[in-house]
Amino acid sequence: MDTQRTILWLVFGLSLILLWDRWQAYQGRGSVSRPAATAPAPKAPPGAAPRTPGEVPPPSSQRAAPSAGALPAGEAAPAGAERVKIQTDVIWAEFDPAGATVVRVELPAQRLAPDWTEQGLARLLGLTDWLHSQGIGHATGALHGNPHVVLLDTTAGRTYQAQSGLTGGPTSTSFPNHRTRFEAMDGSRTLADGQDTLVLRFQAQSEGVRLVKTFTFRRGHYDIQVAHEITNVGSATVSPELYVQLERDGGKPEDDSYFARSYTGPAFYSEAEKYRKVSFEDIDKNQRDDSKPADQRWVPMQAADDGWVAIVQHYFVGAWVPARGVRREFYADALERGKRYRVGARLSLGTLASGASAALQSVLYVGPQDQKTLAALAPGLDLVADYGWLTPIAKPLFWLLGSLHWMVHNWGWAIVLLTVLIKAAFYPLSAASYKSMAKMKELQPRLVKLREQFGEDRQKMQLAMMELYKQEKINPVMGCLPVLVQIPVFIALYWVLLASVEMRNAPWILWIHDLATPDPWFVLPVVMMASMWIQYKLNPTPPDPVQAKMMAIMPFVFGAMFFFFPAGLVLYWVVNNALSILQQWRISTIVARSKKQAGKA
């Protein structure tokens, strides 16, 4: 067996996997372990008006849905109505009186990542404008006017709102809904020093039903407690349903990384069906048809007494989490195919007699994908920090990385320590591999002679090589096994470093101020390229000249790929290579010394 050729193809295959992964993500077709990403939202012409809210979702009965242009029975909010603004230490929210809808959420504690194209080598060489023209970096000037992350927003070119309301009346728009004019009750709008909670209430009444929405903000919390109180103030019995939904355009976030594109789209969860992503493309393909019987309509997830609905993007998430124990039906619709979507859940309230009331509690989370916080809010909510099919490996790695950060208080040094621990865990396999490769290198002159002896008779040459390996007690497979075992770990750690919000704006040392963006001076990628070249020189050279050339260019192929990868990932690979070089050099030295001593004996 030609172990050099096997190792070569393993390394070459990993290169192809990573290159294909980045190409697929760039084309918006998904990646090796992640689903397809969505295309950027189309730019609106200057002066265009913000988009209006979509239609009210139909009830769970088989009534026909209203047309998209249908207005609710309640009084419509006037155009340009003044928004109600709320400020806490971590959330700056704006509500539209139309539906008491959350139309904008700015996160003052979450600063936009610095644009690496406007610093370091790119700036020194005057390449910033050219990189922006290629869509690399923060190509939109709007980001420069606001240093904070804006998650929910409603503008001419962007729609992302959190809506709720009632359906189930004589028409779907009869009861107060997200297009009905609500009245904001008096109260404080700013979380003052020493104040822990801030409460905002809205109310509206239509068709004999009153809906009161109460939003409770807490200091240091991204989860908003939302209470819906429904009262039948009419004389007839009613059977309303509460819906909570997120409406969003189908575009990527404007500051999304050019080279590290991740999933943007809806996600659902229930205990029965677990975590499920439903892309905007899936919604387009399975558009709801209310003319069909209920049991024949497509649904993103079956009805349940638990679960939540969310829209996920890189590092952040917006999610509605209704209280457990309430029956909910999930839905996902395209309001404008390829442009605007809504995802949500309808919750049953039962029948309300005249004068009767009902209340439902929900949580609206709008913030970063902090896994501990999300896991405490609802089962499975932490899965929005998506590591794909390698989650069973990635989750323990993230836990270990977080534990190391708790010790050293620096994510960069935590990555270094994690790399050391991973190398220690794989030490026995790596040692066996390097020992086999060192012996192979010692056999290199004899292998060359075999090639010269047998020429083009590859069958005889292979038999002679196997006999030689047997005589020298070398197992060529041992040179390949550690590579195979470490590939899933490397890809899992890649997604941990890419998807974990903790890496955002996390400095390491000197010029590395953000481990989630590329090294602005490209020092780490150059060091990585050099380390791979040293590893190539330490390994046995393949007898085949073509294979030898391919091995020689591999460090430069990898180096070019990693020039634009997050600095945290490159840091891991640099430290990993450095430790591998030390281990391989030591083992090669021991093998060479043992052979000399055996020769003297």
N, C-alpha and C positions, 0 to 999 in steps of 0.2 A: 504493500500500500504506500503510495506517495504522500507522506504526511505533509510535506511542504505545500503540495498542491491543495490538499484539503484545507489547511490553515489559510492559504491564500483565498480560496473561494469563500471561506467563512467570513474573513475580513471584508472581502469584496461584497459579499452578500449583505453584511451589515451596512456598508456604505450605500448600497442601492436602497436598502430599507429606509435609511434616514433621508436620502435624497428624494426618494419617492414620497415619503411622508411630507416633506416641506413642499414639494411640487403640488401634491394633491391639496394641501391646505391652501396654497397660494391660488389654485384654480377654484377653490370653494367646493371641492368634491369630497371632503373628509380626509382622514389620514389613517395610519396603520392601526391605531387603537382608539380612534375617536370618530364621531359621526361627521357628516358633511356640514360645512359652515355655510352661512348665508351670504349673499352678495351685498355690497354696500347699497345703502338707500339712495335713490335718485335725488339729485340736487334740485331744490325748488327754485324757480326764477326769483330774482330780486323783487321784493315788495309783495310777494304772495302771502295770502292770509293763512293763519294757522288752520289746520284741519279741524273739522267739527267732529264731535263724538259719533261713534257708530250706533247702529240700531240697538234696541233693547232685545236681549235674547228671549226666544219664545219659552213658554213654560214647558214642563216635562210632558204635558198632555199632547195629544196629536193635533192641536190647533195649528192652523197655518201661521207661519211667521209673517210679521209685517214687513213691508218694503223698507229698503234702507233709508228712504227719505221720509218715512212716516214720523210725525211729531207726537210726543206724549200728550196725554189729555191735560196734564197740569200746565201751569203757566211756564212758557219757555223763558230761560234766562236771557236778558237783553244782550245784544252784541256788545262786546267790549266791557262787560260787567267787571267791576273791580275785584281782583282776586283777594282772598283772605290769606295773609302771610303769617307763618309760624316760625319761630326761631328757638332752637335748643342748642346745646353745646355740640351735637353731632348731626342734627338734621335742620335744614332750612327748607320748609315745605310751603307750597302755594296751592290753594284750593280754589276751584272755579265754582261759583254759586250754582251753575248748571250741574245738578246732580251731586253737589258737595264732593266733587271729584278731585283727587290728588293729581294735579297736572304738572307739577314740577317738584323735584326733590334734589337739593344740592347738599353734598356731604362735606362740610367745612373741615372735618378731621381727616379727609382723604384727599391729599393733594395729587394733582396730575403728575405722572412720571416725567422727569426731565427729558427733553428731546435730545437724544444722544447725537443726532446729526448736526446740532447747533453748538457742539462743543468738541473738544479733542481734535483728532486728526482730520475729521471731515471739515470742521471749521477752519483749521489751519490751511488746508488745501483748497478752500473755497468751494467745497462740493455740496454745501447745504441745500442751495436752491435746486441743483440738479437732482439730488436725492429726493427732495420734496416733489419735484415734477414726476418722479417715478413712483410716487405713492409711498415712499419710505420716510418714516418720521411723522411728525405732526404737520401734515401738509395743509391743514386748514387753519387760517388765521384766527378763527373763532376761539380756538383753545388758548390762545395767548392772552385773551382778555379776561380769563377766569382761571385762577390756579387750582380750583377745586373740581372734583368729579361731580358732574351733573348726571344723575342716573335716570330719573323720570323727567320728561320735558315735553313741551307742546309748542312747536314752532312751525314755520312754513315747511321746513325740511325734515322735521323729526316729530314723531308721535309716540309717546310712551306714558300711559296713564293707569291709575288704579281706580276702578269704578265699582259701584255697588248700587243696588236698588231692588225694587219689587216687580214681579211679573205675576200673571195669573188672573188678571181682572177681565172685564168684558172684552177688552182688547189687551194685547201685551203691553201697551203703553199707558194703560189707564191709571195704575197705581204709581206712587212716587218712584222715580227711577233716575238713571244717571243723566237724563236730559231735562228733568224737572227743575224748576227754580227752587232752591232751598234758601232758607233764611238762617244766617249765622247768629247765634245767641251771643250776648255780651260776655266778655271775659278777657283775661290777659292773653296776649299774643306772643309774649317773649318769656322764656324761662329765666327768671331772675336768680341772682346769687342767693344761695341757701335754699332755693326751691327745687324739689326733686321731681315733681310732676307738673304737667301742663295739660289742661283739658279744653277741648274745642267741641262745641255742639252745633249741629245743624238740624233743622226740622222742615218738613214739607207735608202738605196734605192734599190728597186727590182721590176722588171717587169714594169718599167716606173712609179712607184709610190714612192714618198719620204715621209717618216714619221719622224717627229721631235717630240721628247718627252721632255717636260720641267717640271722639278720637282722644286717646290718652297717650301723651308723650312722656317718657321718663329720661332723666339725666343719664347720659352715657349709654343709652339703648337705641338700637336701630329698629327694634320691633315696636310697632304702634298698636296698642290695644284698641280694637274697634268694636263698639257695642251697637247693635241695631235693635231698636225698640219699636215694635209695630202694634198699633192700637186701631181697633175697628170702632170708629166714631160714627158710623152710619147705622141704619136700621136693619140692613140685610146682612145675612151671614156671608162671609167671604173666605176664600182659600188661597191666600197669597203665597208666593214662593220668593225667598230671598236669593239673589244672585250676587256673587263677588267675582270680579273678572279683571284681567289685565289686557289693555289694548296697546298694541305696539306696531310700528312699521317693521318691515322685514330686513332692515339694514343692519350692518355691523356698527359697533361704536366707532366714533370718529377717531379716537386715539388708539384703536386696535393695532397691535403689532403687525407689521408687514410680514415678518418671518416666523412669528409664533402665533398664527391664527388658531383660534379655538372655537368651540361650539357656541353659537348664539341662537337661542330659540326656546320654545316651551318645554316644560318638564312636568310630569305628574307623578304622584305617589299614592299608593294605598297599601295596607298591610297584606292584602291578598295578591296584588300584582307587582308590588315593589316599585322600584324606580324605573320610570320610562320616559325617554326623550321622544318628542313628537316634533319633527322639524317643520319649518314653514312650508317646505316642499311637500311634506306628507299631508299637511292641511290642504294645500292646493289640489293634490291628487284625490282627496277624499272629502271634498266640499259637502257640507251638510245639505241634505235634500229633505225638507219637511213635508214634501208630498208623499214620501214613503212612510209605511207603518213604522212605529217606534222601534220594533225589534229588528228592522232591516236597515236602520241608519248606522252610519259609521260613528263610533265614539272613540276618543283617545284612550279611555280606560273605563272599565265597568263601574257601575254605581257601588258605593261603599258607605260605611258608617264612620270612616276615618279617611285621612289623606289630605293632600294639599295640591295646589297648582302654582307654578312659578314660570318665570321667564329668566333664563340664565344667559349671562355673558361673561367674558373673561374677567375674573376676580370679583364680580358683583352679581347680585340676584335681587329680583323683586318677587315676592311670594305672598299669596293669600293662604292662611292656615285656619280654616274653620274649626270650631270646638269639636272634640271627639264625641261620638254617640249620636250625631245628627246625620240623617241620611242625606247623601249628596250625589248629584249626577254631574259628571264632568263633561265639558264640551270644548270644542276648538273649531273656529270658523275663520274663513277668509272674508273680511269686509270688502277688500279690493285685492283680487288675486295678484300675488307677487308684490304687493305694496303694504297692505294693512291687515292686521289679524287681531283676534281676541281669543283668549283662553280663560276658562273660569269654571265655577261650580254653582249649581242650583241647589238650594237647601230647603227642605220641606218644613213648613211652619204648621201644618195641620189646618183645621177649620177654626175660624174665629167668629164667635157669635157677636152680636151687637154689644159693645162695651168691653169686650175681651181684649187681652193684650198678650203679646209673646215677645221674647227677647232672645237674641243669638249673639254669642261672643265669637270674635275672630281676631286673628293677629295679621297685621300687614307688615311684612318685613321688607325694608328697602335699605340695603347696605352691602358691606363686603362679605365674602364667603368665609367668615370666621367659623371654622368647623366645630369648635367647642360650643359656641353660642347657638349655632344652627341645630346641633344635635340636642341641645337642651330645650329648644322650642318645640320640636316635633320629630317623631321617628323618621329617619331617612332624609331629613332636610339637609344634613351635612353632605349627602351624596351629590349635591350640585357642584361641589368641588370635584370634578369628574376626572378620574384617572383611567377611564375606559376599562377594557377587559383585564387589565393588570392591577385592578384595585386590591385584590387580596395580597399582592406584594407591596403595592404603593402605600397602603394605609399603615402597616407597621413601620415602613421607612419614614413616613411623615411623623408618626408618633416618636420615633427615635430621634429624628431631627429636632423636633420641638423640645424634647427632653434635654438634648445637648445645648440648645439655645437657652434654656432655663439656667443652665450651668454657666455659660460663657457670655450670655447677653449680646451676642453678635452672630447674625445668621451666616456670615462668611466663615467665621471660625467654626461654627456648628457644622457647616458643609465639609470643612477640612477634617474635623474629628469623625464625622460620619463615614467619610471615605476611608480613613484609617481603620475604623471598625469593620467595614465591608471587606477591606483587604485582609484583615486578620481572620475574618470568618472564612474567606476563600483561600487562606494560606496553604493548607495541605494540598488542595487541588492545584493551586498555582505552582507550588514547589515541585510537584510531580511533573507538571507540564514543562517548567523551565529546565528540570533535570533531563527530561527526554530531549528537549531542544538543544541543550548543551552537548549531549552525547551525539545528537544528529550533526551538530556543527563540527565535532571532532571527526565524524565520518565523511565529511564533505569531499576531501580529496579522493577517497576510495569510491564514492558515488560517481564522481566525475570520470574516474577510470572505467567504471562499469558502463557508463553512457558511451564512452569512446570505444569500448570493447564490443558492445552489442549493436551500436549504431541505431538503425531504424527498427530493429526487432524488439518492440516494446514488451512483448510477452515474456521473452527470455530475460530482458532487463528487469522486469518486475519480479520474476521468480528469484533472480540473483539478489535483488535488493531485500526481499523478504528473508532469504537465507542469511544475508548479512545482519539484518536486524535481529534474527534469532540467535546468531552466534554472539552478538554484542549485548544481548538481553535488553533490547530497546523495544518499547511498545509505542508505535507511532500514534495510536489513538489517544494516548495521554497528552499529546500536544494539542489536541482539539477539544477535549472534554471541558476544560475550564472556560474556554471561549463560549461554548454552547450554553453552559450554566449561567454565565454572567450577562449574556445578552438580554434576557427578560428583566434582570435586576437593573441594568443600565437604562432600558427603555422606561421602566417603572419610575426610576429616580428622575429621569428626564421629565416625565409628566408631573411628578411631585414639585420639582423646581419651577416648572412652567405654569402650573395651575394654582399653586398656593399663593393666596393673597399676601401672606406674610413676607414674601420676597419683594413686594412692591416698595420702592423707595428705601429698601434696606441697604445701608452702606456696609462695606467691608473695611478696607484700609486705603489710604492715599487717594488715588483718583477714582476708585470704584465707589460711587455714591448710590448705585441702584443695581442690585443683583438680578433684577428682572429685565434689564435692558442690556444691549451689547456693551462691551468694554469700549469706551469712546476713543481710547488710544490704541486699541487692538493689541495690547501687550500680551494678554493671556492667550489669545489665539496663536500668536507667533511663538510663544513659549511652548504651547501644546504641539505646534507643528515641529518644533525642534525636538521635543521629547519623543515624538513618534518616529522621527528620523533616527534618533539614537537607538530606539527599540528595533528598528529595521536593521541597523548595523549589528546589533547583538544577536539577531536571529540567523539561522543558517540560510545561505543564499540558495534559492532553487536552482537546480542544474539547468532547467530550461531557460534560455535567454529571455523569451517572451514573458514568462512568469517573473523572472528577476526584475524586468523593467516595470511590470505592473506593481510589484511590491515596492519599488523605489519611488513611484509617483503617488502611492497611497497616502503618505503623510501630507502631501500637498493638497490632495483631494479632500481629506478630512479637514485640514486647516482652512481651506476656502469655505467649506460648509460652516465651520464654527466661528468664522469671523462675525457673523450676524446673529449668533445664538446668544441667549441671556448669559450674562457674565457668571451667574451662579452655576450654571451647567458646565461652562468651560472651566471654571475653577475646580469643580469635581473631577473633570477629566484630566486636568493638568496634574493635580495631586495624585490621582490614580496612576497616571503614567510614571510620575516620579518614583512612587513606591514600587511600581513594577520593575523599573530600571534597576533600582537598588537591589531588589530581591533577585532579579535575573543575573545581575553582575556577580552577586555573592555566590549564587549556586553554580554559575559557570566557572568561577574561580575555584570552588571546592572540587568540581568535577575534573578540571584540568590538573589540579594538584594531586588528586587521587590517581589519575592516569599516569602522571610522572612517577609517583611512588611505586605504582604497580610495575612500571617499566624498569625501574632500578632493581626491584626485587627479582 
